[in-house]
Amino acid sequence: MLPVSKRSCPSPERALLIRDAEVDADRADVRCRDGRIAEIGTGLVASGDEDVIEARGGALLPGLHDHHIHLFALGAARASVKCGPPEVIDRDGLAAVLAGAATSEWIRGVGYHESVAGMLDRQALDAMVPERPVRIQHRSGKMWFLNSAAVQILGLDAHFDGRLFRQDTWLREHVATDVDLAAVSRELASYGVTGVTDATPSNDDETAAKITAAGVRQRVCAMGGEHLSRGTLKIMLDEHELPDFDALRSRIAEAHGHGRPTATHCVTRAELVFALSALMEAGTMPGDRIEHASVTDDATMGLVVEAGVCVVTQPNFILERGEQYLADVEPADHPYLYRCRGFLDAGVPLGGGTDAPFGEPDPWTAIRASVTRRTGDGQVIGPNEALSPERALALFTTPAGDPGGAPRRIAVGETADMCLLDRSWKEARRSLRHEHVAATILGGEVIFRRQGTIRA
């Protein structure tokens, strides 16, 4: 993947001493200089140029890396109206939030699911908001719904039904959305996140430059399409409209020929089998990955192993969407939803992402869900897929370029990207919540400090 954010690197003179932290179950002091961990010991004495954090026995962990997120979409979602469960569950609720939207012109909604009021179209939206232009995104990210006012402004055919499929780039070019990526970065820092992989398929060199200039503190790797000059090629698949197989195989081979691994979006079994078949025909290379692998039965697991790719999955969806999955997905497939233990037992490298804004951007939600496998109302999906808290944490502590590889460590010489908790790991592993993050350190510099939890 292409590293696009370098503004986060601290100045060489920055120095930090973290005293009395829990490091691999032992209590120790950790000194950071020039962006790296310079010394680990006990009784380290602060020098005059060092900032000091008193950890009081709090666990010091590698900073978390979200291996699948969409930064600009997350920023836009933070300025949008939530239009789906759990906030909105029926048509009256949807009409109410749209009527109450406090935007100047366009109403932008996100997170819609057809369980609220069916598959929307322009007539359905006109009945709720006849005058102001409305665009609402389905929670899958695949489709936008427009009312007549929006259709008219966008110059679409008068008979258009108001449904746009996979037209995010086109819509973004025609309707500007204010996005505060600096605010997104601050939110991610509060979760202990020091790095992200932006998995947006439309990313290009211009987008990468915008991320660099937008105040994102985390280290950012970007994947994207052919207009991204280097880095992982993101390939989108939709079961109802799969590409020509030979064309997909050639696209993969061409990317490999330019030294670019591929990341293929697969949320159905058919998409996953299609992608794996094309990868095996084209030949795989280190870094090839499958995104989501939402439904992976045992037979398809064998293909994943044979292909030799890694998987980046989103166990947070078990918690966030589990009830809907239990209602919509065939019962025979319930054990295979967003698997965790099954991949690891099969020897498949497994990384974790949130898919924010389509999932919540808090990695601790995904970590917790991969341990409990519980839905929002407490039902359990795929109990045999549960991980230990330690293994669940590792989904988000592997290197950006190696999801599912060896987790990063707090060790001398390592980059000083760290997450300090306000309690020991023995205590934190019981609840696995972001509220326990006391400080986030990037390259030896504190980019988040929770008020009242640590003393400088």
C-alpha positions as CSV (number, residue, x, y, z in Angstrom):
1,M,0.0,0.0,0.0
2,L,1.0,3.6,-0.6
3,P,2.0,5.5,2.5
4,V,0.5,9.0,2.0
5,S,0.7,10.7,5.4
6,K,4.1,11.9,6.6
7,R,3.2,15.1,8.4
8,S,2.6,12.9,11.5
9,C,6.3,12.3,11.9
10,P,7.6,14.2,15.0
11,S,10.5,16.6,14.9
12,P,13.8,14.9,15.9
13,E,14.1,16.9,19.1
14,R,10.9,15.4,20.6
15,A,11.5,13.2,23.6
16,L,9.2,11.4,25.9
17,L,9.5,9.3,29.0
18,I,6.6,7.1,30.1
19,R,7.1,6.0,33.7
20,D,5.7,2.9,35.4
21,A,3.9,1.4,32.5
22,E,2.9,-2.3,32.1
23,V,4.9,-3.7,29.2
24,D,4.4,-7.4,28.5
25,A,3.0,-7.9,32.0
26,D,6.1,-6.2,33.7
27,R,6.3,-2.7,35.1
28,A,8.9,-0.6,33.3
29,D,9.8,2.9,32.1
30,V,9.9,3.6,28.3
31,R,12.0,6.4,26.8
32,C,11.2,7.6,23.3
33,R,13.6,9.7,21.1
34,D,13.6,10.6,17.5
35,G,10.3,8.8,16.9
36,R,11.5,5.5,18.3
37,I,11.6,3.6,21.5
38,A,15.1,4.3,22.8
39,E,15.2,2.6,26.2
40,I,13.1,0.3,28.4
41,G,14.1,-0.1,32.0
42,T,13.2,0.7,35.6
43,G,14.1,3.9,37.5
44,L,14.8,5.9,34.3
45,V,15.5,9.5,35.1
46,A,13.9,12.2,33.0
47,S,16.3,14.7,31.2
48,G,15.5,18.3,30.8
49,D,14.1,18.1,27.3
50,E,11.7,15.2,28.0
51,D,7.9,15.2,28.4
52,V,6.9,12.8,31.1
53,I,3.8,10.7,31.5
54,E,3.1,8.9,34.7
55,A,1.4,5.7,33.6
56,R,0.6,4.3,37.1
57,G,0.7,0.7,35.9
58,G,-1.4,1.2,32.8
59,A,-0.8,-1.2,30.0
60,L,1.3,0.2,27.2
61,L,0.3,-1.4,23.9
62,P,1.3,-0.9,20.2
63,G,-0.9,1.8,18.6
64,L,-3.9,0.3,16.8
65,H,-4.0,0.2,13.0
66,D,-7.4,0.0,11.3
67,H,-6.7,-2.1,8.2
68,H,-9.9,-1.0,6.4
69,I,-11.5,2.4,6.7
70,H,-12.8,5.2,4.5
71,L,-11.6,8.6,5.8
72,F,-13.4,11.0,3.5
73,A,-16.6,9.0,3.8
74,L,-16.3,9.0,7.6
75,G,-15.8,12.7,7.6
76,A,-18.9,13.2,5.5
77,A,-20.9,10.8,7.6
78,R,-20.1,12.9,10.7
79,A,-21.9,15.8,9.0
80,S,-24.9,13.6,7.9
81,V,-28.2,12.5,9.3
82,K,-28.3,8.9,10.6
83,C,-31.2,7.2,8.7
84,G,-31.0,3.5,9.8
85,P,-31.0,1.2,12.8
86,P,-30.6,1.5,15.7
87,E,-31.3,5.3,15.6
88,V,-34.2,5.0,13.0
89,I,-36.3,1.9,12.8
90,D,-39.4,2.9,10.8
91,R,-40.8,5.3,8.2
92,D,-42.1,7.8,10.8
93,G,-38.7,7.9,12.4
94,L,-37.1,8.5,9.0
95,A,-39.5,11.3,8.2
96,A,-38.8,12.9,11.5
97,V,-35.0,12.9,11.3
98,L,-35.2,14.3,7.7
99,A,-37.6,17.0,8.7
100,G,-35.4,18.0,11.6
101,A,-32.2,18.1,9.6
102,A,-30.5,21.4,10.3
103,T,-28.6,21.8,7.0
104,S,-28.7,24.8,4.7
105,E,-29.7,23.1,1.5
106,W,-28.9,19.5,0.8
107,I,-29.9,16.8,3.3
108,R,-27.4,14.0,3.4
109,G,-28.4,10.8,5.1
110,V,-26.3,7.7,5.8
111,G,-26.8,4.2,7.2
112,Y,-30.2,3.4,5.6
113,H,-31.5,-0.1,5.6
114,E,-34.6,-1.4,3.9
115,S,-36.0,-2.7,7.2
116,V,-36.9,0.9,7.9
117,A,-39.2,1.7,5.0
118,G,-38.4,-0.6,2.1
119,M,-36.1,0.2,-0.8
120,L,-36.5,3.9,-1.2
121,D,-37.1,5.8,-4.4
122,R,-37.8,9.4,-5.4
123,Q,-41.5,9.1,-4.8
124,A,-41.0,7.7,-1.3
125,L,-38.6,10.5,-0.4
126,D,-40.8,13.2,-2.0
127,A,-43.6,12.2,0.4
128,M,-41.3,12.9,3.3
129,V,-39.3,15.9,2.0
130,P,-40.9,17.5,-1.1
131,E,-38.8,20.7,-1.4
132,R,-35.2,20.3,-0.1
133,P,-32.8,18.0,-2.1
134,V,-32.2,14.7,-0.3
135,R,-29.6,12.0,-0.8
136,I,-29.5,9.0,1.4
137,Q,-26.9,6.3,1.3
138,H,-27.7,2.6,1.9
139,R,-25.6,1.2,4.8
140,S,-23.9,-1.2,2.4
141,G,-22.4,1.9,0.6
142,K,-23.6,0.5,-2.7
143,M,-26.6,2.8,-3.4
144,W,-27.9,6.3,-3.0
145,F,-31.5,7.3,-3.0
146,L,-32.5,10.8,-4.3
147,N,-35.8,12.8,-4.1
148,S,-37.1,14.8,-7.0
149,A,-35.5,18.0,-5.9
150,A,-32.1,16.3,-5.9
151,V,-32.8,14.7,-9.3
152,Q,-33.6,18.1,-10.8
153,I,-30.5,19.8,-9.3
154,L,-28.3,17.0,-10.6
155,G,-29.8,17.2,-14.1
156,L,-30.9,13.6,-14.2
157,D,-33.7,12.4,-16.4
158,A,-37.2,13.4,-15.2
159,H,-38.2,9.7,-15.3
160,F,-35.2,8.5,-13.2
161,D,-36.4,6.5,-10.2
162,G,-33.9,8.2,-7.8
163,R,-31.6,5.2,-7.2
164,L,-27.9,5.5,-8.0
165,F,-25.8,2.3,-7.8
166,R,-22.1,2.5,-7.3
167,Q,-22.0,6.2,-8.3
168,D,-20.2,7.7,-5.3
169,T,-17.5,9.4,-7.4
170,W,-20.0,10.9,-9.8
171,L,-22.2,12.1,-6.9
172,R,-19.2,13.6,-5.0
173,E,-18.2,15.5,-8.1
174,H,-21.6,17.1,-8.4
175,V,-22.4,17.7,-4.8
176,A,-19.8,19.1,-2.5
177,T,-19.6,17.9,1.1
178,D,-17.6,19.7,3.8
179,V,-15.3,17.1,5.4
180,D,-13.3,17.8,8.5
181,L,-10.6,15.1,8.5
182,A,-8.8,16.8,11.4
183,A,-11.8,16.0,13.5
184,V,-11.9,12.5,12.2
185,S,-8.2,12.1,13.2
186,R,-8.9,13.4,16.7
187,E,-11.7,10.9,17.1
188,L,-9.5,8.0,15.9
189,A,-6.7,9.1,18.3
190,S,-9.1,8.9,21.2
191,Y,-9.5,5.2,20.4
192,G,-5.7,4.6,20.4
193,V,-5.4,4.5,16.6
194,T,-2.0,5.5,15.2
195,G,-2.4,4.2,11.7
196,V,-5.1,3.5,9.1
197,T,-5.5,1.9,5.7
198,D,-7.9,3.8,3.5
199,A,-9.6,1.2,1.4
200,T,-11.6,3.6,-0.9
201,P,-11.6,2.2,-4.4
202,S,-11.7,5.7,-6.0
203,N,-8.5,6.9,-4.3
204,D,-6.0,8.4,-6.7
205,D,-2.9,10.5,-6.4
206,E,-4.9,13.7,-5.9
207,T,-6.9,12.1,-3.1
208,A,-3.7,10.9,-1.4
209,A,-2.4,14.5,-1.5
210,K,-5.6,15.8,0.0
211,I,-5.3,13.3,2.9
212,T,-1.7,14.5,3.5
213,A,-2.8,18.1,3.7
214,A,-6.0,17.6,5.7
215,G,-4.6,17.4,9.2
216,V,-4.7,13.6,9.7
217,R,-2.2,12.8,12.4
218,Q,-2.3,9.0,12.0
219,R,0.0,7.2,9.5
220,V,-2.1,6.6,6.5
221,C,-1.7,4.0,3.8
222,A,-4.0,4.2,0.8
223,M,-5.2,1.7,-1.7
224,G,-7.1,2.7,-4.8
225,G,-7.8,2.3,-8.5
226,E,-5.6,2.5,-11.5
227,H,-5.2,6.2,-11.1
228,L,-3.3,5.7,-7.9
229,S,0.3,5.5,-9.2
230,R,1.4,2.8,-6.7
231,G,0.1,0.8,-3.8
232,T,-2.6,-1.9,-3.5
233,L,-5.2,-2.0,-6.2
234,K,-8.7,-2.1,-4.8
235,I,-11.1,-4.3,-6.8
236,M,-14.9,-4.1,-6.2
237,L,-17.1,-7.0,-6.9
238,D,-20.9,-7.1,-7.0
239,E,-22.5,-10.5,-7.2
240,H,-25.4,-9.4,-9.5
241,E,-22.9,-7.7,-11.9
242,L,-19.7,-9.7,-11.8
243,P,-17.1,-8.7,-14.4
244,D,-15.8,-10.9,-17.2
245,F,-13.6,-13.5,-15.6
246,D,-10.8,-13.2,-18.0
247,A,-10.9,-9.4,-17.7
248,L,-10.6,-9.7,-13.9
249,R,-7.7,-12.2,-14.2
250,S,-5.9,-9.9,-16.6
251,R,-6.5,-6.9,-14.3
252,I,-4.9,-8.7,-11.4
253,A,-2.0,-9.9,-13.5
254,E,-1.4,-6.4,-14.8
255,A,-1.4,-5.0,-11.3
256,H,1.1,-7.6,-10.2
257,G,3.2,-6.8,-13.2
258,H,3.5,-3.3,-11.8
259,G,4.4,-4.6,-8.4
260,R,0.9,-3.8,-7.0
261,P,-0.9,-6.4,-4.8
262,T,-4.7,-6.5,-4.9
263,A,-7.4,-6.1,-2.3
264,T,-10.8,-7.5,-3.5
265,H,-14.1,-6.6,-1.9
266,C,-16.1,-9.8,-1.3
267,V,-19.2,-9.8,0.9
268,T,-21.0,-12.9,-0.6
269,R,-19.9,-16.4,-1.1
270,A,-20.2,-16.0,-4.9
271,E,-18.0,-12.9,-4.9
272,L,-15.4,-14.7,-2.8
273,V,-15.2,-17.8,-4.9
274,F,-15.0,-15.7,-8.1
275,A,-12.2,-13.5,-6.7
276,L,-10.2,-16.5,-5.4
277,S,-10.5,-18.3,-8.7
278,A,-9.3,-15.2,-10.6
279,L,-6.4,-14.8,-8.1
280,M,-5.3,-18.4,-8.5
281,E,-5.5,-18.2,-12.3
282,A,-3.5,-14.9,-12.3
283,G,-1.1,-16.0,-9.6
284,T,-0.9,-14.4,-6.2
285,M,1.8,-12.1,-4.8
286,P,2.7,-11.0,-1.2
287,G,0.2,-8.4,-0.1
288,D,-2.8,-9.8,-2.0
289,R,-5.8,-9.6,0.3
290,I,-9.5,-10.3,0.5
291,E,-11.7,-7.5,2.1
292,H,-14.6,-8.6,4.4
293,A,-15.0,-12.3,3.4
294,S,-18.4,-11.9,5.1
295,V,-19.6,-15.4,4.4
296,T,-16.9,-18.1,4.3
297,D,-18.0,-21.7,4.6
298,D,-15.5,-24.6,5.1
299,A,-15.3,-25.4,1.4
300,T,-14.5,-21.8,0.5
301,M,-12.1,-21.6,3.4
302,G,-10.1,-24.3,1.5
303,L,-9.9,-22.0,-1.5
304,V,-8.7,-19.1,0.7
305,V,-5.9,-21.3,2.0
306,E,-5.0,-22.6,-1.5
307,A,-4.8,-19.0,-2.8
308,G,-2.4,-18.0,0.0
309,V,-4.0,-14.6,0.6
310,C,-4.7,-12.7,3.8
311,V,-8.1,-11.6,4.9
312,V,-9.2,-8.3,6.5
313,T,-12.5,-8.7,8.2
314,Q,-14.9,-6.6,10.3
315,P,-16.2,-8.5,13.4
316,N,-17.8,-5.3,14.6
317,F,-20.6,-6.0,12.2
318,I,-21.6,-9.0,14.4
319,L,-22.4,-6.4,17.1
320,E,-23.7,-3.6,14.9
321,R,-25.8,-5.6,12.4
322,G,-26.2,-9.0,14.0
323,E,-29.9,-8.9,14.5
324,Q,-30.5,-8.0,10.9
325,Y,-28.1,-10.8,9.7
326,L,-30.1,-13.3,11.8
327,A,-33.2,-12.2,10.0
328,D,-31.9,-11.8,6.5
329,V,-29.1,-14.4,6.1
330,E,-29.9,-18.1,5.5
331,P,-29.6,-19.9,8.9
332,A,-27.1,-22.4,7.4
333,D,-24.7,-19.5,6.8
334,H,-24.9,-18.0,10.4
335,P,-21.9,-19.9,11.6
336,Y,-19.8,-18.6,8.7
337,L,-20.5,-14.8,9.2
338,Y,-17.4,-12.7,9.7
339,R,-15.3,-15.7,10.9
340,C,-12.3,-15.2,13.1
341,R,-11.1,-18.4,14.7
342,G,-11.8,-20.4,11.6
343,F,-9.4,-18.3,9.5
344,L,-6.6,-18.5,12.1
345,D,-7.1,-22.3,12.6
346,A,-6.7,-22.7,8.8
347,G,-3.5,-20.7,8.8
348,V,-5.0,-17.7,7.0
349,P,-3.4,-14.3,8.1
350,L,-6.2,-12.2,9.5
351,G,-6.3,-8.5,10.1
352,G,-9.1,-6.3,11.4
353,G,-10.8,-3.2,10.1
354,T,-13.9,-1.3,11.0
355,D,-15.1,-0.3,7.5
356,A,-16.0,3.0,8.9
357,P,-18.3,4.8,8.2
358,F,-20.2,1.7,7.2
359,G,-19.2,0.4,10.7
360,E,-18.4,2.4,13.7
361,P,-14.8,3.6,13.7
362,D,-14.0,2.4,17.2
363,P,-11.6,-0.7,16.8
364,W,-12.4,-1.7,20.4
365,T,-16.0,-2.5,19.3
366,A,-14.5,-5.0,16.7
367,I,-12.1,-6.4,19.3
368,R,-14.9,-6.9,21.8
369,A,-17.2,-8.4,19.2
370,S,-14.6,-10.9,18.1
371,V,-14.4,-12.1,21.7
372,T,-18.1,-12.2,22.6
373,R,-19.6,-12.8,19.1
374,R,-22.7,-11.1,20.5
375,T,-25.2,-9.0,18.7
376,G,-26.6,-5.8,20.1
377,D,-29.4,-7.6,21.8
378,G,-27.1,-10.3,23.2
379,Q,-27.6,-13.2,20.7
380,V,-24.5,-15.1,19.8
381,I,-23.4,-15.7,16.2
382,G,-20.7,-18.3,15.5
383,P,-19.6,-19.0,19.0
384,N,-16.8,-21.3,17.7
385,E,-15.3,-18.2,15.9
386,A,-14.6,-16.4,19.2
387,L,-11.0,-15.2,19.9
388,S,-9.2,-14.5,23.2
389,P,-8.8,-10.8,24.0
390,E,-5.1,-11.0,23.2
391,R,-5.7,-12.5,19.8
392,A,-8.5,-10.1,19.1
393,L,-6.3,-7.2,20.0
394,A,-3.7,-8.5,17.6
395,L,-6.1,-8.0,14.7
396,F,-5.4,-4.3,15.0
397,T,-1.7,-4.3,16.0
398,T,-0.1,-6.0,12.9
399,P,1.8,-3.8,10.5
400,A,0.0,-1.7,7.9
401,G,1.6,-3.7,5.1
402,D,1.1,-7.1,6.7
403,P,-2.4,-7.6,8.1
404,G,-2.4,-10.8,10.1
405,G,1.4,-10.9,10.4
406,A,3.4,-10.7,13.6
407,P,1.9,-8.1,15.9
408,R,4.1,-5.1,16.6
409,R,5.7,-4.9,20.0
410,I,6.9,-2.4,22.6
411,A,10.6,-2.9,22.1
412,V,13.8,-0.9,21.8
413,G,14.2,0.3,18.2
414,E,10.6,0.0,17.3
415,T,8.6,3.1,16.1
416,A,7.1,4.8,19.1
417,D,3.5,4.4,18.1
418,M,1.7,3.4,21.2
419,C,-1.6,3.2,23.1
420,L,-1.5,3.7,26.9
421,L,-4.4,2.4,28.9
422,D,-5.5,3.7,32.3
423,R,-5.4,0.2,33.8
424,S,-3.5,-3.1,33.6
425,W,-4.2,-5.4,30.7
426,K,-5.7,-8.0,33.1
427,E,-8.4,-5.5,34.0
428,A,-8.8,-4.0,30.5
429,R,-9.3,-7.4,28.8
430,R,-12.5,-7.9,30.8
431,S,-14.3,-5.0,29.0
432,L,-12.2,-4.0,26.0
433,R,-13.5,-0.4,25.6
434,H,-12.0,2.7,24.2
435,E,-12.8,4.6,27.4
436,H,-9.7,2.9,28.9
437,V,-7.4,4.6,26.4
438,A,-5.5,7.2,28.5
439,A,-3.1,8.4,25.8
440,T,-2.2,7.8,22.2
441,I,1.5,8.3,21.2
442,L,2.6,8.7,17.6
443,G,6.3,8.7,16.9
444,G,7.0,9.6,20.5
445,E,4.5,12.5,20.5
446,V,1.3,12.5,22.5
447,I,-1.6,13.1,20.1
448,F,-4.4,12.3,22.5
449,R,-4.6,12.5,26.3
450,R,-7.8,11.6,28.2
451,Q,-8.4,14.3,30.8
452,G,-8.0,13.2,34.4
453,T,-6.5,9.7,33.6
454,I,-2.8,10.4,33.5
455,R,-0.4,13.0,35.0
456,A,2.2,14.7,32.9
